[in-house]
Amino acid sequence: MDKISTFISTYFDWFYITVPGTVDIIEILILSFFIYRIMLWFKQSRAWTLLKGIVMIVLFTAIAAMFQFNTILYLLKNAFSVGIIAVVILFQPEFRRGLEQLGRKKLINYIIRDGEDDGVISEKTIYELVKTAQVLSANRTGALIVIENEVALGEYIDTGIPIDAVVTNQLLLNIFEHNTPLHDGAVIIRKNRVVSATCYLPLSANDSINKELGTRHRAGIGISEVSDSMTLIVSEETGSISIAQGGELFRNLDSEGVRSHLQTLCKEYNGRKSHRSVRLSGERESLWRIRIKLPERRLMRMKNNSAEPKKKANKIYSNIGLKLLSVVLGFLVWLLVLNIDDSAVTRTIRDIPVNLVNTDAITSQNQLYTITSGDTVDIVVKGRKSLISDLDASDFKAVADMSKISITNAVPITVTANSTNIAKKVSITVVDNVLSVELEDEKSVSVPVSVVTTGEVASGYTVGNSVAAPNLITIKGAASIVSSIDRAEVTVDVTSAKDDITTNCTPVFVTADGEKISDKSISYDEISIAVTVPVYKTKNIPVHVDVTGDPADGYLVSDITYVPETVDIGGDASIIKDITSLDITDVDVSGCTADVETTLDVSRYLPEGVVVTKESAYINVKIAIEKSVTRNITVTTGDIILRGKQSGYSYEMSMGDSNTITVSGISSAVSKVSAKSLKLSIDASKLSYGDNTITLSVPDGDKYTVVNTCTVMVKVTETQ
């Protein structure tokens, strides 16, 4: 007993037993399930012997540790790592098979799926396969047909001869006919097509297979062990039909049995009522469910070869000892991991908000406080990992009693756990247990209320001048804070608005730099501000821009451009109906010798009560200034047209003392002026008999003026 006590105190002194909760029970059951499946897999393979050997080694090791067989312990310790590698090498086929079976379970897909499984072969293909099996069975012609499911069989397809043909009874019969080049080996079907023939398949190494079965059946079982495929096998010796899937062989099937198995790979059942496809897993229960629709003779045979249905209802009691052992082992594994993993640890929990109490001890003296540091606190907790791993700031309460403020304006902070259970099992250390405050006198100021709109009104509308009531509020607070406040802002959302908006808003205090102040110590009388935002229908009007003054001597205004050329205004309908244009005439160019560019605020030129949209708020104006030039244009009598000639008279023109016209203006305009472009003419109907001296009248152009004109002599005589 002393040896046992010493062994327990040496190796299990750290071990403790706790009562599992609801979540822990679920975890133990999950562990038990996996342990049971692993043990069941061990039992059905050569690894079962290995497991019993490992158990014996563990027991022997425990006895050696109990009686302090140091030499044996040393040898076992050094051989352990080598033994693990040896086990993996020796039982590699069993481990591989187990992992492949686990991979084909698709547990997650099984849990979350909510629809039908997609079939891999059609009803037509099933019909052709059943018909082929019947004929081959009757003729005792051997056949091996593999139907690919979700696990690709590319490596086995590559061993055969490519076919790539639609599955038909005639094709398959021709392939497996004796003495044909393709009859030997397996045929692989993928998505209703024969992709390859004469394929080589892996042979099963399962020792439990009936010795009367030949290579063809072992190959069919072998491919089903390494994939989720279904293999149709026709015996050459007996003509019997078998199907292999999931490492299981279903023998002596008739046509209906073959069809029922194949339909598990098909989503629709030949026009029958659609129901969930059943995947064969190799378990007997699945086999029974698939065969329930077989003929009565076949059902009787199945009943004789398998357990009774009532026994299936008691399936839960099968391997009961193994299942109970799995539950015990699951609990022990959970408890062991919990003890190993649940050691005492230390953890820092940050940013626990500090609650202030007894604040009236300061406010009653007409003083205000501002927290300079310590509004949150960090703590260090120590306890079992399982307890403190899920703790956060919400599990603790930090309090600062303002009545205990020191002469240095420091307030002590205390931290406690919200739960009594937590308080008993953890220790709490406050990292910095002081809250610092700054005391100030209270100050009162009045600030204006500014209305800010967000969003865009409906198309064709604009926002007018908003009104807040009151438009001035008085605020109280710490002097350093309220002194920096420039205004109180209220925000109104005008998105898609077509009518005036009236609402109540809570003000936000803003500094002159636009920084918002959210200090909770600020108080004000008005709980909310009544805001009215007028929404006006807009009207589009043209813009006309003109200049005042004259440029410097020798310079002229050559062009006036502005963008936009129209603006959208809004206001009361009675006011804006009479506004037809926006006339701007105050752009001064006096003494200018270069282009003038300016931006004009449209609101300056609108009457009271009329607003402009954001898009039309400003107009960019450019006044082009060019130097003035003078040019003399020579005129001939051919350039002058006589209008209104009288019959019976002849007219003779000659130039007077001067035959030039002088124009002055901007270079671009003056350069284009010619005698022809001036369109000079004389009204002959106003001429008298004899000699007439006419001074040509030449009007000023758009961008030039006529400085000097010329005279023309016109002699009027009678014709004979």
ZAMARGU-4260 file (C-alpha; in steps of 0.2 Angstrom, whole numbers, plus 5000, padded with zeros to 4 digits):
<rodrens>
0) 5000/5000/5000 | 5014/5012/5004 | 5021/5009/4986 | 5004/5013/4979 | 5002/5028/4990
5) 5019/5034/4985 | 5015/5031/4966 | 4999/5041/4967 | 5007/5056/4977 | 5022/5056/4965
10) 5013/5055/4948 | 4995/5061/4952 | 4996/5074/4966 | 4991/5087/4953 | 4976/5077/4948
15) 4958/5083/4954 | 4941/5077/4950 | 4927/5089/4945 | 4909/5087/4940 | 4906/5090/4922
20) 4893/5103/4916 | 4881/5101/4901 | 4894/5107/4888 | 4907/5095/4896 | 4894/5080/4895
25) 4892/5084/4877 | 4911/5084/4874 | 4913/5068/4884 | 4900/5059/4873 | 4908/5065/4857
30) 4925/5059/4863 | 4916/5042/4868 | 4909/5041/4850 | 4926/5043/4842 | 4935/5031/4854
35) 4921/5018/4851 | 4924/5020/4832 | 4943/5019/4834 | 4941/5003/4845 | 4928/4996/4833
40) 4941/4999/4819 | 4955/4991/4829 | 4944/4976/4833 | 4940/4973/4815 | 4958/4974/4810
45) 4975/4967/4814 | 4978/4982/4825 | 4967/4974/4838 | 4981/4964/4843 | 4992/4979/4843
50) 4980/4988/4855 | 4980/4974/4867 | 4999/4974/4867 | 4999/4993/4870 | 4988/4991/4885
55) 4999/4977/4892 | 5014/4989/4890 | 5005/5003/4899 | 5000/4992/4913 | 5018/4985/4914
60) 5025/5003/4914 | 5013/5008/4928 | 5019/4993/4938 | 5037/4997/4935 | 5034/5015/4940
65) 5025/5010/4956 | 5039/4998/4962 | 5052/5010/4955 | 5060/4998/4942 | 5072/5012/4936
70) 5081/5002/4924 | 5065/4995/4915 | 5058/5013/4915 | 5074/5019/4907 | 5073/5006/4893
75) 5054/5009/4891 | 5057/5028/4890 | 5070/5027/4876 | 5061/5013/4866 | 5045/5023/4866
80) 5049/5035/4852 | 5056/5020/4841 | 5041/5010/4845 | 5029/5023/4839 | 5038/5024/4822
85) 5038/5004/4821 | 5019/5004/4824 | 5015/5016/4810 | 5026/5006/4798 | 5019/4989/4803
90) 5001/4994/4802 | 5002/5007/4788 | 4989/4997/4778 | 4976/4998/4793 | 4979/5016/4796
95) 4977/5020/4778 | 4961/5011/4777 | 4954/5019/4792 | 4958/5037/4786 | 4951/5033/4769
100) 4935/5027/4777 | 4934/5042/4788 | 4937/5053/4773 | 4922/5045/4764 | 4911/5048/4779
105) 4909/5066/4774 | 4902/5070/4792 | 4901/5089/4789 | 4891/5087/4773 | 4880/5074/4781
110) 4876/5086/4795 | 4873/5102/4785 | 4865/5095/4769 | 4847/5099/4766 | 4843/5093/4749
115) 4845/5077/4738 | 4861/5070/4734 | 4866/5071/4715 | 4865/5055/4706 | 4880/5049/4697
120) 4871/5038/4684 | 4855/5039/4676 | 4840/5027/4676 | 4844/5023/4658 | 4862/5018/4663
125) 4854/5007/4677 | 4843/4999/4665 | 4858/4995/4653 | 4868/4988/4668 | 4854/4977/4675
130) 4851/4970/4657 | 4869/4967/4655 | 4871/4958/4671 | 4856/4947/4667 | 4863/4942/4651
135) 4881/4939/4657 | 4874/4929/4672 | 4864/4918/4661 | 4879/4915/4650 | 4891/4913/4664
140) 4902/4926/4657 | 4913/4935/4670 | 4912/4954/4671 | 4919/4967/4683 | 4911/4984/4681
145) 4916/4999/4692 | 4904/5014/4694 | 4914/5030/4699 | 4906/5041/4712 | 4914/5056/4720
150) 4931/5049/4723 | 4940/5050/4706 | 4947/5034/4699 | 4959/5042/4687 | 4975/5032/4692
155) 4965/5016/4688 | 4957/5022/4672 | 4975/5026/4665 | 4979/5007/4667 | 4966/5002/4654
160) 4962/5006/4636 | 4951/5022/4633 | 4934/5019/4627 | 4923/5035/4630 | 4907/5028/4624
165) 4889/5029/4631 | 4884/5014/4642 | 4874/5002/4632 | 4870/4983/4634 | 4877/4979/4618
170) 4894/4988/4621 | 4896/4979/4638 | 4892/4962/4631 | 4904/4964/4617 | 4918/4970/4629
175) 4916/4955/4641 | 4913/4942/4627 | 4926/4928/4628 | 4942/4929/4617 | 4939/4948/4614
180) 4954/4960/4616 | 4945/4970/4630 | 4936/4956/4640 | 4950/4954/4653 | 4951/4967/4667
185) 4938/4979/4673 | 4927/4992/4665 | 4925/5009/4673 | 4910/5020/4671 | 4910/5039/4674
190) 4894/5049/4672 | 4885/5037/4661 | 4900/5034/4649 | 4912/5019/4648 | 4928/5028/4650
195) 4940/5014/4650 | 4942/4995/4649 | 4954/4981/4654 | 4958/4991/4669 | 4969/4985/4684
200) 4961/4986/4701 | 4969/4984/4718 | 4966/4967/4727 | 4958/4967/4744 | 4970/4961/4758
205) 4955/4957/4770 | 4958/4940/4777 | 4939/4938/4781 | 4934/4936/4763 | 4927/4919/4758
210) 4940/4908/4751 | 4929/4902/4737 | 4929/4920/4730 | 4942/4923/4716 | 4953/4937/4710
215) 4938/4946/4702 | 4928/4947/4718 | 4944/4953/4728 | 4947/4966/4715 | 4929/4972/4716
220) 4931/4973/4735 | 4948/4981/4734 | 4942/4996/4724 | 4928/4999/4735 | 4940/4999/4750
225) 4950/5014/4743 | 4936/5024/4735 | 4917/5027/4736 | 4914/5018/4720 | 4901/5003/4717
230) 4907/4988/4708 | 4896/4976/4699 | 4903/4958/4698 | 4897/4943/4688 | 4905/4926/4692
235) 4912/4916/4677 | 4911/4900/4687 | 4893/4902/4695 | 4885/4916/4685 | 4880/4924/4702
240) 4879/4943/4703 | 4887/4953/4717 | 4890/4971/4721 | 4904/4978/4731 | 4904/4995/4740
245) 4912/5002/4756 | 4923/4986/4758 | 4907/4975/4759 | 4901/4962/4746 | 4883/4958/4743
250) 4881/4942/4735 | 4868/4932/4725 | 4858/4947/4719 | 4844/4945/4707 | 4839/4959/4694
255) 4829/4969/4707 | 4843/4968/4720 | 4855/4975/4707 | 4843/4989/4702 | 4840/4993/4720
260) 4859/4995/4724 | 4862/5005/4708 | 4848/5017/4712 | 4857/5022/4727 | 4868/5032/4715
265) 4854/5040/4706 | 4844/5054/4712 | 4827/5050/4703 | 4819/5033/4704 | 4811/5029/4687
270) 4796/5040/4690 | 4793/5034/4707 | 4790/5047/4721 | 4806/5056/4724 | 4815/5052/4741
275) 4832/5054/4749 | 4845/5042/4741 | 4853/5029/4753 | 4871/5028/4752 | 4878/5010/4755
280) 4890/5011/4769 | 4893/4992/4770 | 4883/4991/4787 | 4870/4978/4788 | 4856/4990/4792
285) 4859/4999/4775 | 4858/4983/4766 | 4841/4979/4774 | 4834/4996/4770 | 4839/4994/4752
290) 4832/4976/4750 | 4815/4979/4757 | 4807/4981/4740 | 4814/4964/4733 | 4803/4950/4729
295) 4796/4939/4743 | 4808/4924/4739 | 4823/4935/4740 | 4817/4943/4756 | 4815/4926/4764
300) 4833/4922/4759 | 4839/4939/4767 | 4830/4935/4783 | 4838/4919/4784 | 4855/4926/4781
305) 4854/4942/4792 | 4847/4947/4809 | 4828/4949/4812 | 4821/4966/4811 | 4816/4966/4829
310) 4835/4963/4833 | 4839/4978/4823 | 4829/4988/4835 | 4841/4982/4849 | 4856/4987/4839
315) 4860/4999/4852 | 4864/4985/4864 | 4877/4977/4852 | 4895/4979/4858 | 4887/4986/4874
320) 4903/4982/4884 | 4914/4991/4871 | 4902/5006/4871 | 4902/5007/4890 | 4921/5006/4890
325) 4922/5020/4877 | 4911/5031/4888 | 4923/5028/4903 | 4938/5031/4893 | 4930/5047/4886
330) 4927/5053/4903 | 4945/5049/4908 | 4952/5057/4893 | 4942/5073/4896 | 4947/5073/4915
335) 4965/5070/4910 | 4966/5084/4898 | 4957/5095/4909 | 4969/5092/4923 | 4984/5094/4912
340) 4977/5110/4903 | 4968/5118/4918 | 4983/5123/4928 | 4984/5139/4938 | 4988/5154/4927
345) 4989/5172/4928 | 4980/5184/4916 | 4978/5203/4914 | 4961/5210/4910 | 4961/5227/4903
350) 4950/5242/4901 | 4937/5239/4915 | 4927/5255/4916 | 4927/5264/4932 | 4910/5269/4940
355) 4910/5285/4950 | 4900/5286/4967 | 4897/5300/4979 | 4900/5313/4966 | 4889/5326/4975
360) 4904/5328/4987 | 4911/5339/4973 | 4897/5346/4964 | 4889/5352/4980 | 4904/5364/4982
365) 4900/5372/4964 | 4914/5363/4957 | 4916/5352/4942 | 4928/5338/4939 | 4937/5331/4924
370) 4945/5314/4924 | 4963/5315/4918 | 4967/5297/4920 | 4960/5281/4927 | 4943/5281/4919
375) 4947/5263/4915 | 4958/5251/4925 | 4968/5235/4922 | 4968/5220/4934 | 4978/5204/4936
380) 4968/5189/4940 | 4975/5172/4945 | 4966/5155/4946 | 4962/5140/4936 | 4964/5141/4917
385) 4946/5134/4914 | 4939/5148/4926 | 4948/5163/4920 | 4951/5159/4902 | 4933/5166/4897
390) 4933/5181/4909 | 4932/5198/4902 | 4930/5216/4909 | 4911/5213/4910 | 4914/5200/4924
395) 4921/5214/4936 | 4916/5230/4943 | 4927/5245/4947 | 4922/5259/4959 | 4930/5275/4963
400) 4922/5284/4978 | 4923/5303/4975 | 4921/5307/4994 | 4938/5299/4997 | 4947/5312/4985
405) 4964/5317/4992 | 4973/5334/4992 | 4982/5328/4976 | 4965/5325/4968 | 4967/5306/4968
410) 4953/5294/4971 | 4956/5276/4976 | 4949/5262/4964 | 4942/5246/4971 | 4938/5231/4959
415) 4927/5216/4964 | 4920/5201/4954 | 4902/5202/4949 | 4900/5183/4953 | 4902/5176/4971
420) 4909/5160/4963 | 4922/5170/4953 | 4927/5180/4969 | 4930/5164/4979 | 4941/5156/4966
425) 4952/5170/4959 | 4963/5183/4966 | 4962/5201/4960 | 4977/5213/4959 | 4973/5231/4953
430) 4988/5237/4942 | 4985/5256/4945 | 4972/5259/4958 | 4971/5278/4957 | 4959/5289/4947
435) 4965/5306/4944 | 4954/5321/4942 | 4955/5340/4939 | 4944/5351/4948 | 4937/5367/4940
440) 4924/5381/4944 | 4908/5380/4934 | 4905/5393/4920 | 4890/5398/4910 | 4891/5405/4892
445) 4878/5407/4878 | 4881/5400/4860 | 4872/5402/4844 | 4863/5387/4836 | 4868/5382/4819
450) 4857/5371/4807 | 4867/5358/4797 | 4858/5348/4783 | 4864/5331/4777 | 4858/5322/4761
455) 4851/5328/4745 | 4833/5334/4743 | 4822/5327/4728 | 4827/5332/4711 | 4820/5349/4706
460) 4820/5355/4724 | 4832/5365/4735 | 4834/5369/4754 | 4830/5387/4760 | 4837/5396/4775
465) 4834/5385/4790 | 4827/5392/4807 | 4831/5385/4824 | 4821/5390/4840 | 4829/5395/4851
470) 4843/5401/4840 | 4854/5404/4856 | 4856/5393/4871 | 4865/5394/4887 | 4877/5380/4893
475) 4886/5377/4909 | 4901/5367/4912 | 4920/5367/4917 | 4927/5384/4912 | 4941/5376/4901
480) 4928/5367/4891 | 4914/5379/4888 | 4926/5393/4884 | 4931/5383/4869 | 4914/5380/4862
485) 4909/5391/4847 | 4892/5385/4843 | 4879/5372/4845 | 4875/5362/4829 | 4859/5353/4825
490) 4858/5341/4810 | 4843/5337/4799 | 4842/5324/4786 | 4834/5331/4770 | 4836/5316/4759
495) 4823/5316/4745 | 4813/5329/4754 | 4799/5339/4744 | 4791/5348/4758 | 4796/5359/4773
500) 4804/5349/4787 | 4800/5353/4805 | 4808/5342/4819 | 4816/5343/4836 | 4835/5340/4837
505) 4848/5337/4851 | 4862/5350/4849 | 4880/5345/4847 | 4893/5357/4853 | 4907/5362/4841
510) 4923/5373/4843 | 4929/5386/4831 | 4940/5373/4822 | 4925/5361/4820 | 4930/5349/4833
515) 4915/5341/4842 | 4914/5341/4861 | 4905/5327/4869 | 4909/5330/4887 | 4895/5324/4898
520) 4898/5338/4911 | 4891/5351/4899 | 4873/5355/4904 | 4860/5366/4895 | 4842/5371/4898
525) 4835/5367/4881 | 4832/5348/4880 | 4829/5349/4861 | 4829/5362/4848 | 4814/5365/4836
530) 4821/5366/4818 | 4812/5371/4802 | 4820/5368/4786 | 4810/5375/4771 | 4811/5365/4755
535) 4808/5375/4739 | 4804/5370/4721 | 4818/5376/4710 | 4817/5387/4694 | 4831/5388/4681
540) 4835/5406/4674 | 4848/5412/4662 | 4863/5422/4668 | 4869/5438/4659 | 4886/5446/4664
545) 4892/5463/4659 | 4906/5474/4664 | 4908/5492/4671 | 4922/5504/4667 | 4934/5504/4652
550) 4950/5495/4650 | 4966/5505/4649 | 4969/5516/4633 | 4973/5505/4618 | 4964/5490/4626
555) 4946/5483/4623 | 4935/5470/4630 | 4936/5456/4617 | 4925/5442/4625 | 4915/5438/4641
560) 4912/5420/4646 | 4905/5413/4662 | 4900/5395/4669 | 4887/5391/4672 | 4876/5400/4660
565) 4860/5396/4670 | 4857/5394/4688 | 4843/5385/4699 | 4835/5396/4711 | 4821/5392/4724
570) 4809/5402/4735 | 4791/5406/4737 | 4782/5405/4721 | 4775/5422/4722 | 4793/5429/4722
575) 4802/5419/4710 | 4789/5419/4696 | 4794/5437/4691 | 4813/5433/4691 | 4817/5429/4673
580) 4836/5431/4673 | 4851/5434/4684 | 4859/5451/4678 | 4877/5454/4684 | 4884/5471/4679
585) 4897/5475/4692 | 4912/5466/4685 | 4924/5481/4684 | 4937/5481/4671 | 4943/5499/4673
590) 4961/5502/4668 | 4964/5483/4664 | 4977/5477/4652 | 4975/5459/4654 | 4961/5446/4656
595) 4950/5447/4671 | 4944/5431/4680 | 4933/5431/4695 | 4921/5420/4705 | 4904/5428/4710
600) 4893/5423/4724 | 4875/5421/4716 | 4866/5424/4732 | 4873/5442/4732 | 4862/5446/4716
605) 4846/5437/4722 | 4832/5446/4732 | 4828/5442/4750 | 4819/5426/4752 | 4827/5418/4736
610) 4840/5405/4738 | 4851/5396/4725 | 4855/5377/4724 | 4873/5371/4729 | 4877/5367/4711
615) 4873/5385/4706 | 4880/5394/4721 | 4895/5402/4711 | 4898/5408/4694 | 4916/5408/4686
620) 4918/5423/4675 | 4932/5427/4662 | 4934/5444/4654 | 4946/5444/4639 | 4956/5460/4637
625) 4965/5463/4620 | 4975/5477/4614 | 4967/5489/4601 | 4973/5490/4583 | 4969/5502/4569
630) 4968/5497/4550 | 4965/5507/4534 | 4954/5498/4521 | 4955/5503/4503 | 4939/5505/4494
635) 4935/5505/4475 | 4919/5509/4466 | 4918/5490/4463 | 4915/5488/4481 | 4900/5499/4482
640) 4883/5493/4477 | 4870/5506/4470 | 4853/5502/4476 | 4836/5509/4469 | 4842/5514/4451
645) 4829/5524/4442 | 4825/5520/4423 | 4830/5533/4411 | 4845/5538/4420 | 4863/5532/4420
650) 4875/5532/4435 | 4893/5535/4435 | 4903/5533/4451 | 4921/5539/4456 | 4930/5540/4472
655) 4932/5557/4481 | 4947/5564/4489 | 4950/5549/4500 | 4947/5531/4496 | 4951/5523/4513
660) 4940/5518/4528 | 4949/5517/4545 | 4943/5504/4558 | 4949/5502/4576 | 4946/5487/4587
665) 4954/5470/4593 | 4966/5462/4582 | 4956/5446/4579 | 4941/5456/4573 | 4950/5470/4563
670) 4960/5458/4553 | 4944/5450/4546 | 4937/5467/4540 | 4938/5470/4521 | 4929/5482/4509
675) 4918/5467/4504 | 4913/5462/4522 | 4908/5480/4525 | 4894/5478/4512 | 4895/5496/4506
680) 4880/5503/4497 | 4872/5519/4491 | 4853/5522/4488 | 4852/5529/4470 | 4834/5533/4473
685) 4839/5548/4484 | 4851/5555/4471 | 4848/5571/4461 | 4851/5575/4443 | 4869/5580/4440
690) 4884/5577/4452 | 4881/5570/4470 | 4895/5569/4483 | 4890/5555/4495 | 4899/5551/4512
695) 4898/5532/4515 | 4889/5527/4531 | 4898/5512/4538 | 4891/5505/4555 | 4902/5499/4569
700) 4906/5480/4570 | 4904/5469/4585 | 4922/5471/4591 | 4928/5486/4581 | 4923/5504/4577
705) 4924/5514/4561 | 4936/5529/4564 | 4936/5537/4547 | 4925/5534/4531 | 4927/5540/4513
710) 4917/5550/4500 | 4910/5544/4483 | 4906/5555/4468 | 4890/5549/4458 | 4885/5558/4442
715) 4867/5555/4437 | 4863/5559/4418 | 4848/5555/4407 | 4849/5542/4394 | 4843/5545/4376
</rodrens>
